[in-house]
Amino acid sequence: MTRLRLILATALLAGCASGTVSAPRAPAAPQSAAAPVSARGPAERARAWYAAQPWLVGSNYIPGSAINQLEMWQAETFDSARIDQELGWAEALGMNTMRVFLHDLPWQQDSAGFRGRIDRFLSIAARHHIRPILVLFDSCWDPWPHLGAQHPPVPGVHNSGWVQSPGAGALSDASQDARLERYVKGVVAAFGKDPRVLAWDVWNEPGNENTDSYGRQEPRGKVGRVTALLPRVFDWARSVHPVQPLTSGVWSIEDNRDGRHLSELRQIQLRESDIVTFHNYGDSVSFFRQVGWLRKYGRPVICTEYMARPTGSTFALLPRAKQEGVGMINWGFVAGKTQTYLPWDSWLHPYVAREPAVWFHEVLRADGTPYRAEETELIRRLTGAEKMVRAAATN
């Protein structure tokens, strides 16, 4: 996340907090030393796809009853009732998408069962007129995931249980690549032509490094390993011919204002993505400066992470984003076991005895009431939800 490095570097922590506008002609995309492994679709097709969508607005979603992706998806803790209730709240705000993280371990354990739960989730989402972006891999937070019961939230700490996929063990063991390939091909083949799925985010913040904040340091060479693996993941996904676009969002580029000095990993992301996605936790100036240079790639631009109130990233970005045709997916929806309403610095100073003066992420409290009514009113007004409610009341 863009400002996470600034805030947590001094703490020796790094990781994650976890109207269509016509595009100008694209210049030649930046090239890395590695040749492209897979062929993305033409920019014209991506723009036509985007023109057929409503203005995309939603949240990164995990039910309040889950501390991480494993607790969301494992059979014992998959909470369809809670998901149905919370996506109903999202529908009432006019949200039409959610970004939802999968994980490779449930597929390894029981691919048929996991596939069935994804199908149930998509059915619930469709009932609420929400088409999610599904995330396949994630380089953020705890690098040592395990199946089974997950630990309870660490009191007062932001995102204390989120886990990486693939974990450090799989990432450092090339013999597990075949298993990861089966996971990618399996899940994308199962849902790659499903109209309930909006898009695929193949890897969240690839290469993002964590220090020893979890007690065991990540293996050396993580960035190099992910840099080599990411084009293959795009290739695996494309090999089963999904109809939805593929993407991986660029992040942590506050020191690269015009996109001319991107790392090889970020060049791969932009080269391989059908649609351009990005993360930005900065203020309006930072946000729209980034939008400006990303538009040069000639593809639709969607922000898949923003909104951290104390950093200046707020829902006040929405009106201009709608005007400019930028899709907007904020981090966090309902306050729950992830505790991402707490700030990043809670890893240093847990908020055990008190709530922070200002919530970091999240839109709603656990009971569905807004954290700030003016925010939800803005969302409803911009999505047209208010008009729909008034129209229904008069009929």
Secondary structure, DSSP 4 states (H G I P E B T S, - for coil): -TTHHHHHGGGT--S----PPPPPPP-PPP--SSPPSS-PPPHHHHHHHHHTSPPPEEEE---TT-SSHHHHHSTTT--HHHHHHHHHHHHHTT--EEEEE--HHHHHH-HHHHHHHHHHHHHHHHHTT--PEEEEEE--SBS---SSPPPPPPTT-TTTT-B-BS-HHHHT-GGGHHHHHHHHHHHHHHHTT-TT--EEEEEESTT----STTSSPPPTTHHHHHHHHHHHHHHHHHHT--SS-EE--B---TT-TTSSS--HHHHHHHHH-SSEEEE--S-HHHHHHHHHHHGGG-S-EEEEE--BGGGTB-GGGHHHHHHHT-EEEEE-SB-STT-TTS-GGGGTS---SS--SS-SS-SB-TTS-BSSHHHHHHHHHHHTHHHHHHHHHH-
